[in-house]
Amino acid sequence: MATFYFSALGHMNTRNTTAKERMLKKIRQALLQKRDNPHADFEDSPLYKDEEESLDVTFARTFTEVSGKFVYCDGEISVIENLILLAEELKITKIHVWEPSLQKFLDQYGFPVYKTPYHLESMEASITTCEALIARNGSVMVSNGNAAGRTLSIYPPVHIVMAKASQLVMDVKHALKKVSEKYNGELPSMLSTITGPSRTADIEKKLVLGAHGPKELYVFLVEDRF
């Protein structure tokens, strides 16, 4: 009877083992077994091919491919001239700028902007700086580490980013390294990458721009100070 009892118990345990437990047992056994690499001749290949273009050209191409609008400025005067042309083209006057460095720059040329977080309901556009421009996929990395915070990158229908050539990097990992160096290893609590204007195709698979953020995204790239 004792022999039969243990045999039956063992049989019952086998039957009561779940599919998950059997799968985990197979995985454990496989991990304990050492086997030769079945792909000894396999060579690691990069995820992306090497870019032959310069960072600025690569970014301009990938950024426009995701419906961004790229403006190259060869100096401060060019920045102001292009801002005036854009404001006239879009017929906008209520432009918010909260970062002191940008305010000081625009004040030098008498370009009128809103400098305080009031009248948000009538905001037509914003001008901000950024943390980095990612050439690989045409993205703009922003954070809440400056006075513009998160609001000016998502609230207005038009977002204008002022960036320097030194902020161009190839990949996200390089952008994160740049941000880490800037803030001495203490990353801002909010980091985000913006890839073109806000968009969605949730409703009837029709692409709609500006559903969850700016409908238009501009990058003014300039070799200058801000």
Secondary structure by P-SEA (a helix, b strand, c coil): caaaaaaaaaaaaaaaccaaaaaaaaaaaaaacccccccccbbbbbccccccccaaaaaaaaaaaabbbbbbbccaaaaaaaaaaaaaaacccccccccaaaaaaaaaaccccccccccccccccccccccccccccbbbbbcccccccccccccccbbbbbbccccccccaaaaaaaaaaaaccccccbbbbbcccccccccccccccccccccbbbbbcccccc
